[in-house]
Amino acid sequence: MQYREFDLPDAALWATFFDPVSFLNILEVDHHTKNYVDVGWGFGTFLIPAAKIVSGSVIGIDINEE
């Protein structure tokens, strides 16, 4: 059940909005982080960089199957 309909910008444009590694550093996500869960992960903007950093599991949950 999707509560709100919206469209994300094109993936290339979306990638220009954030510096995911800087945000993860601010949140103190690093190699000491055991597990990382990203709810509403969309294009994987933070999920994919987190997977390269954390020492444990990375899980992405999104309402949209795409």
N, C-alpha and C positions, 0 to 999 in steps of 0.2 A: 504494500500500500504506500503510494507516494503521496506525501502531504502537499507538496508544492511543485508545480511545473516550472522549470527554468532551463535555459540552455547556457552551457559554458561557452566562453569565447573559443576560437580556434586554438588548438594546442600550442602552436608556435607563438601566438600572441600571449596566451596565458603564461608561458614560460618567461616572458619579459616582466611579469608583475612581481615576482618574488626572487629572493636569493635564499633558497631552501637551506643550504648548509649554514648560513649565518643565523637563520631562525633556529635551527636545531642546536647550534652552539649556545645561543641565548637560553634555550630551554634545557641546557646541560645534557643533551643527548650525545653520548660519546661511547667509546669502547667499553666503558663500565656499565652501560645500560644493558640490562639482561633481556628485556622484551619491550617491543614498541607496537602499539595498536593505533591505527589511523582510521577513524570513523569518518566516512564521507570522503574517501581518498581521491575521487575524481580521476585526474590524469596521472596520479601518483607523484605529484609535485614534491611532497615531503616523504612519502613512503619509500620511493626508490633510493634517494640519497641516504635515508635512515638505514636501509638494508645494507648499505655499504659501510656503515659506521658501527652499529650495535653488535654486541657479542652473542646475543640470543636470537629469539624468533621475532619476525616482523609479520604483522597481520594487518591486512587492509579489508575494511568492511564498507560496502557502499550499497545503497538502495537500488541503484541503476545497474543492471546486468552488463551493460556495455563497458 
